[in-house]
Amino acid sequence: MTTLHQPIRMCVSCRDRKLKSELDRYIVEPGVLIEDKTKTKSARGIYTCSKQCLENYTKRRLKLKEGKQ
């Protein structure tokens, strides 16, 4: 019996690897993150496993951008 391939993605904040279906996907556009509920839009995207991970990621990105200025 063959098993179907299950795509695995990594959370950008905590680096946990989970099934794609278990993660939330956001599209990265200049200055904005847009939730991709269908997980099929063709754009650069990030995956997070929880709202807390999304908040941690955005806080960390803001600190990095402030440090470059």
ABEGO torsion letter per residue (X at the ends): XBBBBBBBBBBAAAGBBBBAAABBBBBBBBGBBBBBAAGABBBBBBBBABAAAAAAAAAAAAAAAAAAX
